[in-house]
Amino acid sequence: MATVLRERGYRVVIYPNDHRPAHVHVIKAESEALFGLHCPGGPPALRENYSFSRQDLRRIEMIFAGRLRYLCERWRAIHGAA
């Protein structure tokens, strides 16, 4: 697992052996969510949520708003394509 971003206690990871389409896992404490990136233009979209509150999900989406290009680049670096 590659941690590609840490912010406000959230850890954003991409698993090297994971499936397409491009997506990231967000982990904090005992919670995890999976967001599809929809590279290159976005917007990122929640696909699965395990225990994050709506407030947490809004915070995560705000973090992603300015970092979609970076996250797509990291996905391509790990998987070869978005």
C-alpha positions in Angstrom: 0.0 0.0 0.0 1.3 3.4 -0.9 0.3 6.4 1.2 0.0 9.2 -1.3 -1.4 12.0 0.9 -1.8 12.8 4.6 -4.0 15.7 5.7 -6.1 16.5 8.8 -5.6 13.0 10.1 -6.8 11.3 6.9 -4.5 9.0 5.1 -5.0 8.5 1.4 -3.7 5.3 0.0 -3.4 3.5 -3.4 -2.9 -0.3 -3.3 -0.4 -1.4 -6.0 -2.3 -4.6 -6.7 -5.7 -3.0 -6.8 -8.2 -2.9 -9.6 -9.3 -0.2 -12.1 -10.9 2.3 -12.5 -8.6 4.8 -10.7 -9.6 5.2 -7.0 -8.2 5.8 -3.6 -8.9 4.6 -0.1 -9.1 7.1 2.7 -8.4 5.8 6.2 -8.7 7.5 9.6 -8.8 5.6 12.9 -11.4 2.8 12.4 -13.0 4.4 9.3 -12.4 3.8 5.6 -13.9 5.1 2.4 -13.3 4.5 -1.3 -13.5 7.3 -3.8 -13.4 6.9 -7.6 -11.2 9.6 -9.1 -12.7 9.8 -12.6 -9.4 10.9 -14.0 -8.4 13.2 -15.4 -11.3 15.7 -15.0 -13.1 14.3 -11.9 -15.0 14.9 -9.8 -14.0 12.3 -7.3 -17.0 10.4 -6.1 -17.7 8.3 -3.0 -18.1 4.6 -3.9 -18.0 2.9 -0.5 -18.1 4.2 3.1 -17.3 2.4 6.3 -18.0 4.5 9.3 -17.1 8.0 8.2 -19.7 10.7 9.2 -21.2 13.0 6.6 -19.0 15.8 8.0 -15.9 13.7 7.5 -16.9 12.9 3.9 -17.4 16.6 3.1 -14.0 17.4 4.6 -12.4 14.6 2.4 -14.2 15.9 -0.7 -12.8 19.4 0.0 -9.3 18.0 0.4 -9.7 16.2 -3.0 -11.0 19.3 -4.7 -7.5 20.8 -5.0 -5.6 17.6 -5.4 -7.3 15.6 -8.1 -4.5 16.1 -10.6 -1.9 14.9 -8.1 -4.0 11.8 -7.1 -4.4 10.9 -10.8 -0.7 11.3 -11.3 0.0 9.0 -8.4 -2.5 6.4 -9.7 -0.7 6.4 -13.1 2.7 6.2 -11.4 1.6 3.1 -9.6 -0.7 1.4 -12.1 0.5 2.8 -15.5 -2.8 4.3 -16.5 -6.0 6.0 -15.2 
